[in-house]
Amino acid sequence: MSGDDKAADFADQVPIDGNLLTADEVAGILRVPRSWVYSHLTELPTIRLGRYVRFKRSDVDRFLEERGSC
């Protein structure tokens, strides 16, 4: 089993409604492409886990509130 397989197995065990979100999940919440999330990491509140980036749902919600409506 390679490292990627282990990561995939772990990802399957983490509940979708958990506290930490992936870039894909944040992109879905913000309705933007995943590439936008990665290009705006300096503006978004992030948690770095080695090479991985995660987001707290509460921080993403606060980010939306602070940005206001478009």
GIGI-V427440 format. One record per residue. BURIAL is I if it has 24 or more other C-alpha atoms within 12 Angstrom, else O. Layout:
BURIAL + BURIAL
This chain:
O + O + O + O + O + O + O + O + O + O + O + O + O + O + O + O + O + O + O + I + I + I + I + O + I + I + I + O + O + O + O + O + O + O + O + O + I + O + O + O + O + O + O + I + I + I + O + O + O + O + O + O + O + I + I + I + I + O + O + I + O + O + O + O + O + O + O + O + O + O
